[in-house]
C-alpha cells in the first residue's frame, strides 16, 4: 500500500529561510531568486528523483511544471517547501505502481529474438505519456538488464534475484527517505540553479563531510556498505578497535547494535546505512555492542568494542622515492611520487589557529621537504584516485 512520505516541519522552514537569505545576499553570481531560478530548481529536483525518466508520467511532470514560477515566492515569503513534499509523494506513488509491473517482468521468460531498441540516454527521451508506454519502456529496460547480466555469465535464477533485489532495494530506500534528506535534495536543487558547486548539506552529511576533511572520526574502525538489506563490513581500518579485537572481518553482516554494556540490542536489518553508521559511531571511550553473521561460518557472534579516535590514513598524502635509470653523470635518477587520494583540512583546527592542524597542503609540503633533503630529481603528483 502506498504510504505518504515525510511532511514539512517548522525546522524545515527555519533552515529554508536561512539558506534563501544566504543565496540572495552572499552568492557570488548576485543573481536574484526569481522565476528563472524557480524553473531551474524544479527541473533539477525532478531530475534528482527520476534521472532516467522511468517513474514520473508526462502528465505528472506537466502538472508539476505549472508551479515553475512559484518556488521563489514560496521560499522568500515563508520558507515554504511543501511543494517538494507533494512532488515526492507523487513519486513514491509511481514507484509503488512500477514495482508491480517490474516484478511481473522479472518473473516472465525473456524473448531475445525480437528486434528492439532501448534508449539508455535520458536526454534523448521524454517521460512516458501513458501507463502503456511506461510498461513498454520498463519491459525493454528489464530485458536490457538481463542481457547485461548474461554478458557477465550470470545464470537466469541469479539474474532474477539480483534484479528483484535491485529494484525493491531502490523502492525501500525511497520510502525510508526522511525529512532531512528530502530537504537536502530540494534545497540543493535550488542552490544548484545558481551554480553546480553550491549545495546544501543536511546535518548528517555535514558531519560526514567534516570526517572526510579531518580524516578522523570516533568509532570502531570499520567501513560499511549496504547489500540486500544487510549492513556489510567492507573494510577493517588498521589500528582501530575492530582491527585490534580481531573477531569482526570484512564481509561479515551486522544484524544488531547495542549502546553501552547493557543497552538493548536494536535490529538493523533493512535499516538505512546512515542510521546504522550513526549507531555504531560514538564518543571515543564509549562502548558499542555488535551482533553479526560471520561470513566464513554463517554463525551469529556478538562482540563488545570500545570506540576510539580513528585516523583515515588511506586518504592521506603518501610519498615514495624510486630510482629510475641514470643521469648524465651515471648516478641514479631519483623520482619522488606523491599519491594524493583526497584534499583535506581540519577546518576547526585552522579556525582555532592550531599549529599542526591536518591538511593536504601541510602533508604535501612535508613530503616535498623530505624529497629535497634526499636529493630527489623530479616529482610525480598522482591524482588518479582523487575525485
ZITA-V952677 format. One line per field, one symbol per residue. ss: DSSP state (H for helix, E for strand, - for the rest). phi: phi as a letter, one per 20 degrees, with the letter a starting at -180 (. if undefined). psi: psi as a letter, one per 30 degrees, with the letter a starting at -180 (. if undefined). A space follows every 10 residues. Layout:
# ZITA-V952677
ss->???
phi->???
psi->???
This chain:
# ZITA-V952677
ss->---------H HHHHHHHHHH HHHHHH---- ----HHHHHH HHHHHHHHH- -------HHH HHHHH----- HHHHHHHH-- -HHHHHHHHH HHHHHHHHHH HHHHHHH--- ---------- -HHH------ HHHHHHHHHH HHHHHHHHHH H----HHHHH HHHHHHHHHH HHHHHH--HH HHHHHHHHHH HH-------- --HHHHHHHH HHHH-EEEE- -EEEEEE--E EEEEEE---- HHHHH----- --EEEEEEE- ----EEE--- --HHHHHHHH ------EEEE EEE------E EEEEEE-EEE E-HHH--EEE EEEEEE---- -EEEEEEEE- ----E-HHHH H-------EH HHHHHHHHHH HHH----EEE EE-----
phi->.fdfefdfcf fgffffffff ffffddfgfm ffecfffffg fffffffffc felddfegff ffffffegde gffffffbme dfffffffff fgffgfffff fgfffffefe deefecccee effecdffec ffffffffff ffffgfffff gemeffffff ffffffffff fffffefeff ffffgfffff ffffafddbd dfgfffffff fffelbbead ncecbdclnd edfeaeegne gffffneecg nfdedbccem fcfgedfdfm eggffffffe frfgnedcdc dbefffdmee cccdcefbfd eeffeffccb dcecmcegen ffeededded fbebafffff felffcffbf ffffffffff gffemfebcd dedfddf
psi->kkkkallkle eeeeeeeeee eeefffkefg kljaeeeeee eeeeeeeeei fghfekleee eeeeffgfgf eeeeeeeghj geeeeeeeee eeeeeeeeee eeeeeeflkk jgfkjlkkjf jffgllkkfl eeeeeeeeee eeeeeeeeee eghkleeeee eeeeeeeeee eeeeffklee eeeeeeeeee effelfgklk kleeeeeeee eeefhllkaf hkklljjhfk jkjfkkkkfl eeeeefeklk fljkfkkkka fglkkkkgkg lkeeeeeeee llkkflkkkk kljkeefgkk lklkkjllkk kiefglkkkl kkkjallegf lkkkkkkjji flklkjeeee eghkehkkle eeeeeeeeee eefghkelkk jjgegj.
